[in-house]
Amino acid sequence: MIFDTYLIKAFFYICLFSGIPLILSSITGLLVSVIQAATQVQEQSLGFLVKFITISGVLALFGNYFISEMVQFIQELLGSLVFLGRG
């Protein structure tokens, strides 16, 4: 089926678009928590601030790529709806 490939592509894009910010924010959160443990600074909002800045930076750097890939995929998907009823 033609729609199996679109499902695989959709899962790939979901993992790509959410995975990159998630992995990078987890790494920066871990680094901040290690630094906080070493310096005994127990400010909880510092970890959230660094994660927010990291995710904002990733979206600023890769946002155009994410949007262009998503628009291209949606256009391709909507263009294939013509073949939906055909075996």
Backbone as XML, in Angstrom:
<?xml version="1.0"?>
<chain id="A" units="angstrom">
  <residue number="1" name="MET">
    <atom name="N" x="0.827" y="-1.193" z="0.000"/>
    <atom name="CA" x="0.000" y="0.000" z="0.000"/>
    <atom name="C" x="0.869" y="1.253" z="0.000"/>
  </residue>
  <residue number="2" name="ILE">
    <atom name="N" x="0.348" y="2.255" z="-0.628"/>
    <atom name="CA" x="1.057" y="3.526" z="-0.703"/>
    <atom name="C" x="1.022" y="4.260" z="0.639"/>
  </residue>
  <residue number="3" name="PHE">
    <atom name="N" x="-0.023" y="4.011" z="1.430"/>
    <atom name="CA" x="-0.164" y="4.737" z="2.694"/>
    <atom name="C" x="0.706" y="4.162" z="3.805"/>
  </residue>
  <residue number="4" name="ASP">
    <atom name="N" x="1.236" y="2.952" z="3.617"/>
    <atom name="CA" x="2.179" y="2.414" z="4.598"/>
    <atom name="C" x="3.454" y="3.250" z="4.630"/>
  </residue>
  <residue number="5" name="THR">
    <atom name="N" x="3.899" y="3.684" z="3.463"/>
    <atom name="CA" x="5.110" y="4.504" z="3.426"/>
    <atom name="C" x="4.878" y="5.867" z="4.082"/>
  </residue>
  <residue number="6" name="TYR">
    <atom name="N" x="3.674" y="6.402" z="3.940"/>
    <atom name="CA" x="3.371" y="7.677" z="4.592"/>
    <atom name="C" x="3.314" y="7.521" z="6.105"/>
  </residue>
  <residue number="7" name="LEU">
    <atom name="N" x="2.852" y="6.393" z="6.573"/>
    <atom name="CA" x="2.823" y="6.149" z="8.011"/>
    <atom name="C" x="4.242" y="6.041" z="8.563"/>
  </residue>
  <residue number="8" name="ILE">
    <atom name="N" x="5.102" y="5.361" z="7.846"/>
    <atom name="CA" x="6.502" y="5.243" z="8.265"/>
    <atom name="C" x="7.174" y="6.612" z="8.250"/>
  </residue>
  <residue number="9" name="LYS">
    <atom name="N" x="6.920" y="7.396" z="7.201"/>
    <atom name="CA" x="7.475" y="8.747" z="7.137"/>
    <atom name="C" x="6.956" y="9.614" z="8.277"/>
  </residue>
  <residue number="10" name="ALA">
    <atom name="N" x="5.686" y="9.487" z="8.603"/>
    <atom name="CA" x="5.113" y="10.285" z="9.686"/>
    <atom name="C" x="5.768" y="9.947" z="11.023"/>
  </residue>
  <residue number="11" name="PHE">
    <atom name="N" x="5.978" y="8.665" z="11.295"/>
    <atom name="CA" x="6.653" y="8.276" z="12.537"/>
    <atom name="C" x="8.093" y="8.772" z="12.559"/>
  </residue>
  <residue number="12" name="PHE">
    <atom name="N" x="8.758" y="8.724" z="11.400"/>
    <atom name="CA" x="10.124" y="9.224" z="11.322"/>
    <atom name="C" x="10.172" y="10.722" z="11.630"/>
  </residue>
  <residue number="13" name="TYR">
    <atom name="N" x="9.257" y="11.486" z="11.035"/>
    <atom name="CA" x="9.241" y="12.926" z="11.272"/>
    <atom name="C" x="8.877" y="13.254" z="12.723"/>
  </residue>
  <residue number="14" name="ILE">
    <atom name="N" x="7.987" y="12.488" z="13.306"/>
    <atom name="CA" x="7.651" y="12.706" z="14.719"/>
    <atom name="C" x="8.874" y="12.485" z="15.596"/>
  </residue>
  <residue number="15" name="CYS">
    <atom name="N" x="9.590" y="11.406" z="15.331"/>
    <atom name="CA" x="10.803" y="11.128" z="16.117"/>
    <atom name="C" x="11.873" y="12.182" z="15.883"/>
  </residue>
  <residue number="16" name="LEU">
    <atom name="N" x="11.995" y="12.655" z="14.645"/>
    <atom name="CA" x="13.006" y="13.655" z="14.328"/>
    <atom name="C" x="12.676" y="15.003" z="14.951"/>
  </residue>
  <residue number="17" name="PHE">
    <atom name="N" x="11.432" y="15.458" z="14.772"/>
    <atom name="CA" x="11.055" y="16.789" z="15.236"/>
    <atom name="C" x="10.958" y="16.887" z="16.750"/>
  </residue>
  <residue number="18" name="SER">
    <atom name="N" x="10.614" y="15.806" z="17.405"/>
    <atom name="CA" x="10.537" y="15.853" z="18.868"/>
    <atom name="C" x="11.794" y="15.300" z="19.525"/>
  </residue>
  <residue number="19" name="GLY">
    <atom name="N" x="12.503" y="14.437" z="18.835"/>
    <atom name="CA" x="13.667" y="13.788" z="19.427"/>
    <atom name="C" x="14.860" y="14.707" z="19.601"/>
  </residue>
  <residue number="20" name="ILE">
    <atom name="N" x="15.132" y="15.523" z="18.597"/>
    <atom name="CA" x="16.295" y="16.413" z="18.683"/>
    <atom name="C" x="16.177" y="17.383" z="19.854"/>
  </residue>
  <residue number="21" name="PRO">
    <atom name="N" x="15.068" y="18.132" z="19.982"/>
    <atom name="CA" x="14.974" y="19.015" z="21.162"/>
    <atom name="C" x="14.950" y="18.256" z="22.486"/>
  </residue>
  <residue number="22" name="LEU">
    <atom name="N" x="14.310" y="17.090" z="22.510"/>
    <atom name="CA" x="14.226" y="16.319" z="23.742"/>
    <atom name="C" x="15.592" y="15.822" z="24.186"/>
  </residue>
  <residue number="23" name="ILE">
    <atom name="N" x="16.376" y="15.296" z="23.268"/>
    <atom name="CA" x="17.710" y="14.784" z="23.615"/>
    <atom name="C" x="18.619" y="15.916" z="24.076"/>
  </residue>
  <residue number="24" name="LEU">
    <atom name="N" x="18.606" y="17.029" z="23.331"/>
    <atom name="CA" x="19.481" y="18.141" z="23.713"/>
    <atom name="C" x="19.072" y="18.776" z="25.039"/>
  </residue>
  <residue number="25" name="SER">
    <atom name="N" x="17.765" y="18.888" z="25.299"/>
    <atom name="CA" x="17.343" y="19.448" z="26.589"/>
    <atom name="C" x="17.653" y="18.492" z="27.736"/>
  </residue>
  <residue number="26" name="SER">
    <atom name="N" x="17.593" y="17.197" z="27.477"/>
    <atom name="CA" x="17.955" y="16.233" z="28.520"/>
    <atom name="C" x="19.438" y="16.301" z="28.852"/>
  </residue>
  <residue number="27" name="ILE">
    <atom name="N" x="20.256" y="16.452" z="27.824"/>
    <atom name="CA" x="21.705" y="16.553" z="28.050"/>
    <atom name="C" x="22.037" y="17.825" z="28.825"/>
  </residue>
  <residue number="28" name="THR">
    <atom name="N" x="21.452" y="18.959" z="28.426"/>
    <atom name="CA" x="21.738" y="20.193" z="29.162"/>
    <atom name="C" x="21.173" y="20.156" z="30.575"/>
  </residue>
  <residue number="29" name="GLY">
    <atom name="N" x="20.024" y="19.523" z="30.766"/>
    <atom name="CA" x="19.480" y="19.374" z="32.110"/>
    <atom name="C" x="20.378" y="18.534" z="32.996"/>
  </residue>
  <residue number="30" name="LEU">
    <atom name="N" x="20.940" y="17.484" z="32.415"/>
    <atom name="CA" x="21.872" y="16.639" z="33.174"/>
    <atom name="C" x="23.133" y="17.412" z="33.544"/>
  </residue>
  <residue number="31" name="LEU">
    <atom name="N" x="23.657" y="18.187" z="32.603"/>
    <atom name="CA" x="24.856" y="18.971" z="32.895"/>
    <atom name="C" x="24.590" y="20.019" z="33.979"/>
  </residue>
  <residue number="32" name="VAL">
    <atom name="N" x="23.443" y="20.668" z="33.903"/>
    <atom name="CA" x="23.105" y="21.667" z="34.922"/>
    <atom name="C" x="22.932" y="21.008" z="36.280"/>
  </residue>
  <residue number="33" name="SER">
    <atom name="N" x="22.318" y="19.835" z="36.318"/>
    <atom name="CA" x="22.131" y="19.170" z="37.610"/>
    <atom name="C" x="23.460" y="18.711" z="38.204"/>
  </residue>
  <residue number="34" name="VAL">
    <atom name="N" x="24.400" y="18.295" z="37.367"/>
    <atom name="CA" x="25.730" y="17.914" z="37.872"/>
    <atom name="C" x="26.448" y="19.143" z="38.414"/>
  </residue>
  <residue number="35" name="ILE">
    <atom name="N" x="26.357" y="20.252" z="37.693"/>
    <atom name="CA" x="26.998" y="21.484" z="38.166"/>
    <atom name="C" x="26.339" y="21.971" z="39.457"/>
  </residue>
  <residue number="36" name="GLN">
    <atom name="N" x="25.016" y="21.865" z="39.535"/>
    <atom name="CA" x="24.320" y="22.273" z="40.763"/>
    <atom name="C" x="24.695" y="21.376" z="41.929"/>
  </residue>
  <residue number="37" name="ALA">
    <atom name="N" x="24.869" y="20.102" z="41.683"/>
    <atom name="CA" x="25.263" y="19.192" z="42.768"/>
    <atom name="C" x="26.688" y="19.473" z="43.224"/>
  </residue>
  <residue number="38" name="ALA">
    <atom name="N" x="27.560" y="19.818" z="42.273"/>
    <atom name="CA" x="28.948" y="20.088" z="42.638"/>
    <atom name="C" x="29.084" y="21.404" z="43.398"/>
  </residue>
  <residue number="39" name="THR">
    <atom name="N" x="28.281" y="22.399" z="43.029"/>
    <atom name="CA" x="28.386" y="23.700" z="43.692"/>
    <atom name="C" x="27.383" y="23.861" z="44.829"/>
  </residue>
  <residue number="40" name="GLN">
    <atom name="N" x="26.529" y="22.890" z="45.029"/>
    <atom name="CA" x="25.499" y="22.883" z="46.061"/>
    <atom name="C" x="24.518" y="24.060" z="45.926"/>
  </residue>
  <residue number="41" name="VAL">
    <atom name="N" x="24.267" y="24.448" z="44.679"/>
    <atom name="CA" x="23.241" y="25.455" z="44.396"/>
    <atom name="C" x="21.962" y="24.683" z="44.111"/>
  </residue>
  <residue number="42" name="GLN">
    <atom name="N" x="20.944" y="24.893" z="44.915"/>
    <atom name="CA" x="19.712" y="24.113" z="44.796"/>
    <atom name="C" x="18.553" y="24.958" z="44.269"/>
  </residue>
  <residue number="43" name="GLU">
    <atom name="N" x="18.803" y="25.708" z="43.232"/>
    <atom name="CA" x="17.762" y="26.516" z="42.615"/>
    <atom name="C" x="17.079" y="25.674" z="41.533"/>
  </residue>
  <residue number="44" name="GLN">
    <atom name="N" x="15.795" y="25.356" z="41.730"/>
    <atom name="CA" x="15.099" y="24.460" z="40.809"/>
    <atom name="C" x="14.745" y="25.126" z="39.489"/>
  </residue>
  <residue number="45" name="SER">
    <atom name="N" x="14.534" y="26.410" z="39.506"/>
    <atom name="CA" x="14.143" y="27.088" z="38.272"/>
    <atom name="C" x="15.303" y="27.219" z="37.298"/>
  </residue>
  <residue number="46" name="LEU">
    <atom name="N" x="16.518" y="27.059" z="37.752"/>
    <atom name="CA" x="17.681" y="27.164" z="36.874"/>
    <atom name="C" x="17.688" y="26.057" z="35.826"/>
  </residue>
  <residue number="47" name="GLY">
    <atom name="N" x="17.333" y="24.855" z="36.217"/>
    <atom name="CA" x="17.270" y="23.745" z="35.276"/>
    <atom name="C" x="16.206" y="23.949" z="34.212"/>
  </residue>
  <residue number="48" name="PHE">
    <atom name="N" x="15.052" y="24.482" z="34.613"/>
    <atom name="CA" x="13.986" y="24.751" z="33.652"/>
    <atom name="C" x="14.377" y="25.861" z="32.681"/>
  </residue>
  <residue number="49" name="LEU">
    <atom name="N" x="15.072" y="26.870" z="33.192"/>
    <atom name="CA" x="15.492" y="27.982" z="32.351"/>
    <atom name="C" x="16.481" y="27.522" z="31.282"/>
  </residue>
  <residue number="50" name="VAL">
    <atom name="N" x="17.430" y="26.691" z="31.677"/>
    <atom name="CA" x="18.417" y="26.197" z="30.720"/>
    <atom name="C" x="17.762" y="25.288" z="29.681"/>
  </residue>
  <residue number="51" name="LYS">
    <atom name="N" x="16.831" y="24.453" z="30.105"/>
    <atom name="CA" x="16.117" y="23.602" z="29.146"/>
    <atom name="C" x="15.283" y="24.438" z="28.188"/>
  </residue>
  <residue number="52" name="PHE">
    <atom name="N" x="14.636" y="25.482" z="28.695"/>
    <atom name="CA" x="13.839" y="26.364" z="27.852"/>
    <atom name="C" x="14.709" y="27.064" z="26.815"/>
  </residue>
  <residue number="53" name="ILE">
    <atom name="N" x="15.863" y="27.546" z="27.241"/>
    <atom name="CA" x="16.789" y="28.214" z="26.318"/>
    <atom name="C" x="17.303" y="27.234" z="25.272"/>
  </residue>
  <residue number="54" name="THR">
    <atom name="N" x="17.589" y="26.005" z="25.686"/>
    <atom name="CA" x="18.071" y="24.994" z="24.751"/>
    <atom name="C" x="17.015" y="24.671" z="23.701"/>
  </residue>
  <residue number="55" name="ILE">
    <atom name="N" x="15.787" y="24.437" z="24.123"/>
    <atom name="CA" x="14.722" y="24.108" z="23.171"/>
    <atom name="C" x="14.437" y="25.298" z="22.269"/>
  </residue>
  <residue number="56" name="SER">
    <atom name="N" x="14.468" y="26.509" z="22.804"/>
    <atom name="CA" x="14.261" y="27.697" z="21.974"/>
    <atom name="C" x="15.373" y="27.846" z="20.945"/>
  </residue>
  <residue number="57" name="GLY">
    <atom name="N" x="16.590" y="27.559" z="21.333"/>
    <atom name="CA" x="17.717" y="27.624" z="20.402"/>
    <atom name="C" x="17.626" y="26.583" z="19.298"/>
  </residue>
  <residue number="58" name="VAL">
    <atom name="N" x="17.225" y="25.369" z="19.669"/>
    <atom name="CA" x="17.060" y="24.314" z="18.664"/>
    <atom name="C" x="15.969" y="24.689" z="17.684"/>
  </residue>
  <residue number="59" name="LEU">
    <atom name="N" x="14.859" y="25.200" z="18.179"/>
    <atom name="CA" x="13.773" y="25.596" z="17.284"/>
    <atom name="C" x="14.163" y="26.803" z="16.440"/>
  </residue>
  <residue number="60" name="ALA">
    <atom name="N" x="14.983" y="27.697" z="16.967"/>
    <atom name="CA" x="15.439" y="28.839" z="16.174"/>
    <atom name="C" x="16.386" y="28.391" z="15.070"/>
  </residue>
  <residue number="61" name="LEU">
    <atom name="N" x="17.241" y="27.409" z="15.376"/>
    <atom name="CA" x="18.203" y="26.938" z="14.380"/>
    <atom name="C" x="17.574" y="26.018" z="13.338"/>
  </residue>
  <residue number="62" name="PHE">
    <atom name="N" x="16.747" y="25.087" z="13.790"/>
    <atom name="CA" x="16.209" y="24.071" z="12.896"/>
    <atom name="C" x="14.736" y="24.262" z="12.557"/>
  </residue>
  <residue number="63" name="GLY">
    <atom name="N" x="14.123" y="25.343" z="13.015"/>
    <atom name="CA" x="12.704" y="25.546" z="12.804"/>
    <atom name="C" x="12.319" y="25.626" z="11.338"/>
  </residue>
  <residue number="64" name="ASN">
    <atom name="N" x="13.117" y="26.327" z="10.543"/>
    <atom name="CA" x="12.810" y="26.430" z="9.115"/>
    <atom name="C" x="12.877" y="25.072" z="8.436"/>
  </residue>
  <residue number="65" name="TYR">
    <atom name="N" x="13.865" y="24.271" z="8.816"/>
    <atom name="CA" x="13.972" y="22.929" z="8.240"/>
    <atom name="C" x="12.780" y="22.070" z="8.642"/>
  </residue>
  <residue number="66" name="PHE">
    <atom name="N" x="12.399" y="22.124" z="9.922"/>
    <atom name="CA" x="11.256" y="21.346" z="10.400"/>
    <atom name="C" x="9.981" y="21.734" z="9.652"/>
  </residue>
  <residue number="67" name="ILE">
    <atom name="N" x="9.765" y="23.027" z="9.512"/>
    <atom name="CA" x="8.540" y="23.489" z="8.852"/>
    <atom name="C" x="8.538" y="23.126" z="7.374"/>
  </residue>
  <residue number="68" name="SER">
    <atom name="N" x="9.667" y="23.295" z="6.698"/>
    <atom name="CA" x="9.699" y="22.977" z="5.268"/>
    <atom name="C" x="9.494" y="21.486" z="5.027"/>
  </residue>
  <residue number="69" name="GLU">
    <atom name="N" x="10.082" y="20.647" z="5.860"/>
    <atom name="CA" x="9.884" y="19.204" z="5.711"/>
    <atom name="C" x="8.438" y="18.812" z="5.997"/>
  </residue>
  <residue number="70" name="MET">
    <atom name="N" x="7.839" y="19.441" z="6.997"/>
    <atom name="CA" x="6.457" y="19.121" z="7.339"/>
    <atom name="C" x="5.496" y="19.582" z="6.246"/>
  </residue>
  <residue number="71" name="VAL">
    <atom name="N" x="5.719" y="20.757" z="5.697"/>
    <atom name="CA" x="4.862" y="21.259" z="4.617"/>
    <atom name="C" x="4.989" y="20.370" z="3.385"/>
  </residue>
  <residue number="72" name="GLN">
    <atom name="N" x="6.204" y="19.968" z="3.066"/>
    <atom name="CA" x="6.419" y="19.080" z="1.918"/>
    <atom name="C" x="5.725" y="17.736" z="2.130"/>
  </residue>
  <residue number="73" name="PHE">
    <atom name="N" x="5.814" y="17.199" z="3.335"/>
    <atom name="CA" x="5.178" y="15.922" z="3.627"/>
    <atom name="C" x="3.655" y="16.030" z="3.555"/>
  </residue>
  <residue number="74" name="ILE">
    <atom name="N" x="3.102" y="17.109" z="4.083"/>
    <atom name="CA" x="1.646" y="17.277" z="4.071"/>
    <atom name="C" x="1.145" y="17.474" z="2.639"/>
  </residue>
  <residue number="75" name="GLN">
    <atom name="N" x="1.890" y="18.223" z="1.830"/>
    <atom name="CA" x="1.506" y="18.387" z="0.437"/>
    <atom name="C" x="1.544" y="17.060" z="-0.309"/>
  </residue>
  <residue number="76" name="GLU">
    <atom name="N" x="2.564" y="16.265" z="-0.044"/>
    <atom name="CA" x="2.674" y="14.945" z="-0.669"/>
    <atom name="C" x="1.541" y="14.032" z="-0.207"/>
  </residue>
  <residue number="77" name="LEU">
    <atom name="N" x="1.216" y="14.097" z="1.068"/>
    <atom name="CA" x="0.150" y="13.271" z="1.620"/>
    <atom name="C" x="-1.211" y="13.668" z="1.058"/>
  </residue>
  <residue number="78" name="LEU">
    <atom name="N" x="-1.484" y="14.956" z="1.006"/>
    <atom name="CA" x="-2.758" y="15.414" z="0.470"/>
    <atom name="C" x="-2.864" y="15.150" z="-1.035"/>
  </residue>
  <residue number="79" name="GLY">
    <atom name="N" x="-1.744" y="15.191" z="-1.724"/>
    <atom name="CA" x="-1.754" y="14.869" z="-3.151"/>
    <atom name="C" x="-2.029" y="13.411" z="-3.424"/>
  </residue>
  <residue number="80" name="SER">
    <atom name="N" x="-1.750" y="12.552" z="-2.470"/>
    <atom name="CA" x="-1.977" y="11.121" z="-2.665"/>
    <atom name="C" x="-3.385" y="10.698" z="-2.284"/>
  </residue>
  <residue number="81" name="LEU">
    <atom name="N" x="-4.186" y="11.612" z="-1.771"/>
    <atom name="CA" x="-5.557" y="11.256" z="-1.409"/>
    <atom name="C" x="-6.409" y="10.886" z="-2.629"/>
  </residue>
  <residue number="82" name="VAL">
    <atom name="N" x="-5.960" y="11.292" z="-3.790"/>
    <atom name="CA" x="-6.663" y="10.939" z="-5.024"/>
    <atom name="C" x="-6.661" y="9.427" z="-5.215"/>
  </residue>
  <residue number="83" name="PHE">
    <atom name="N" x="-5.611" y="8.781" z="-4.768"/>
    <atom name="CA" x="-5.460" y="7.343" z="-4.960"/>
    <atom name="C" x="-6.036" y="6.533" z="-3.815"/>
  </residue>
  <residue number="84" name="LEU">
    <atom name="N" x="-6.766" y="7.140" z="-2.899"/>
    <atom name="CA" x="-7.254" y="6.463" z="-1.707"/>
    <atom name="C" x="-8.215" y="5.331" z="-2.015"/>
  </residue>
  <residue number="85" name="GLY">
    <atom name="N" x="-9.145" y="5.515" z="-2.924"/>
    <atom name="CA" x="-10.137" y="4.486" z="-3.195"/>
    <atom name="C" x="-9.694" y="3.455" z="-4.206"/>
  </residue>
  <residue number="86" name="ARG">
    <atom name="N" x="-8.530" y="3.653" z="-4.784"/>
    <atom name="CA" x="-8.052" y="2.715" z="-5.811"/>
    <atom name="C" x="-7.170" y="1.652" z="-5.174"/>
  </residue>
  <residue number="87" name="GLY">
    <atom name="N" x="-7.351" y="0.433" z="-5.593"/>
    <atom name="CA" x="-6.629" y="-0.703" z="-5.040"/>
    <atom name="C" x="-5.248" y="-0.769" z="-5.533"/>
  </residue>
</chain>
